[in-house]
Amino acid sequence: KQGYPRRVAIPAGGDEMELRSSDDHDPVTDIHYHWTMDDWIREKKVNASRGKCGDEIDLMDQLYPQPTQVRLAFTRDPSEMTITWTTKDHHEKNVVRYGLSPEVAMMNFVSYSISHRYTFGNYTEDPCPYSYTSGFIHEALLINLLPGKRYYYQIESNGRNTTLGSNYSFVANPGPGSDVPIKVIHIGDVGIFGTSVMVTKQIMDRMDTNDFHSVIHCGDISYANYYSPDAELCGENIRQRWAKQEVWDTWGVMVEPVTRSVPYMVTPGNHELDMWDSTRENNTIYSKRFIMPGNERYYSFGLGMVHFLSVSTDESIDVNSTQHVWLDRTLTYLNQNRDKWPWIVTFQHRPIYNSNSKHKIWKGRVFNTSSRYPNPEIRGWPKDYNDLLLKHKVDLVLNGHVHHYERTWPVRDNVTVSTSYDNAKDPIHITCGHGGKSLYMLEKDYETNRYDHMDKPVYVSDRNNTVWGHCE
């Protein structure tokens, strides 16, 4: 199948299986995909009884000469699409050709990219020095797209071209007022674990038989900060002292079969924004790796009959905050145009409804001077945010952070609950945080003498913490 790995490693032993000719090189195909949970359990890489993710997949040399880590994203203009990719070197000519035909001669439009690279780490001021310089990250904007049409594209960069065909194509935004049913994939908390690879393959399989319009990733994207094979050498037993940037490259290659075909919209999680949880990334790398609308943390975009709003849960949303003012004004505008966007969906990292005792309901943060990396106060959660959801009749709230699946009934203030989804008057909250990281199991932890799940609240319709996966 096009887009599937050329080589598949067999964890239980045996020779690799050739799926495509070796001269049809694609960096995506160099990932060794582990296809089944049984293989991981047999190799003792996954403790299924406790929901532990598989070991991190091997980091790869990402300095490919040809374009890699290709990723699409929407802008606020439905007639546009952004494309990013990475190369080892930088030549003067870095362009995207695109059109309505897969034949390059019929790709009548050209977009030139801007390019940048970054350095992260510290050579001298840390007992565990680390320094990384990225490849060249290229960003191009495609314009004047016709609503709902399939476009084919070819990237010419660093003296190399991507291949032609359906692997490098996408469907343009249907545009406001469209009655086309919208299909999206919702995922969170992925990383580069063996279980992350399995979930990525699940999504690839679903894309074979479904035309999805977008992927919504609700934070905790690569877990670069938790990659720790060498941590003990640096006096650390949990993580590197610096977020390991090669993990971002490996994640970018792992998900490329998805991201080069479907716009991939992200919102930051605590492992992208929080100073400690992100191991000093503190939003700097998120903003360099992704092109999202607006300020890239909280923003909105329309997709056919649905309008999506990204909300940043690691920032304040009290009535005096910039995020609250933006969200209130944007939702007011959308409600005045419900004929264009009858559905309003917010997506974020931390849920404000949650039956798991490990993370509980997000209530923000009070400044803590004893923290290793003190963070500013995070105010307004959950009340001020929930007030906006109810005031503006938001239909659906998508979350990550909690490593399980959970869906609420239409709920208002933890109290008023309707046990029907027909003509729902209040928001429905869906947590999909089982994209690869270890699951939060429903069992007693004898070290802490607690259960990872609280008793099922009345507002919870369904929950599951026994499998990894994604939501649609």
Salt bridges, closest charged atoms under 4 A:
GLU16 OE1 - ARG7 NH1 3.57
GLU16 OE2 - HIS32 NE2 3.22
GLU18 OE1 - ARG7 NH1 3.30
ASP24 OD2 - ARG20 NH1 3.58
ASP26 OD2 - ARG260 NH1 3.05
ASP30 OD1 - ARG6 NH2 3.26
ASP39 OD1 - ARG42 NH2 2.26
ASP55 OD2 - LYS45 NZ 3.72
ASP126 OD1 - ARG241 NE 2.74
ASP126 OD2 - ARG280 NH2 3.32
GLU139 OE2 - HIS116 NE2 3.15
GLU156 OE2 - LYS93 NZ 3.50
GLU156 OE1 - ARG97 NH2 3.42
ASP189 OD2 - HIS403 NE2 3.24
ASP205 OD2 - LYS201 NZ 2.56
ASP208 OD2 - LYS1 NZ 3.21
ASP220 OD2 - HIS271 NE2 3.88
ASP220 OD2 - HIS349 NE2 3.16
GLU236 OE2 - ARG241 NH1 2.95
ASP249 OD1 - ARG289 NH1 3.00
GLU256 OE2 - ARG260 NH1 3.24
ASP274 OD2 - ARG365 NH2 2.92
ASP314 OD2 - ARG350 NH2 2.94
GLU315 OE2 - ARG297 NE 2.56
ASP318 OD1 - ARG379 NE 3.67
ASP328 OD1 - LYS391 NZ 3.23
ASP328 OD1 - HIS392 NE2 2.67
GLU377 OE1 - ARG379 NH1 3.45
ASP387 OD2 - LYS383 NZ 2.83
ASP395 OD2 - ARG338 NH2 2.93
GLU406 OE1 - HIS404 NE2 3.48
ASP426 OD1 - ARG412 NH2 2.93
GLU443 OE2 - ARG50 NH1 2.27
GLU472 OE2 - ARG206 NE 2.70
GLU472 OE2 - HIS470 NE2 2.92
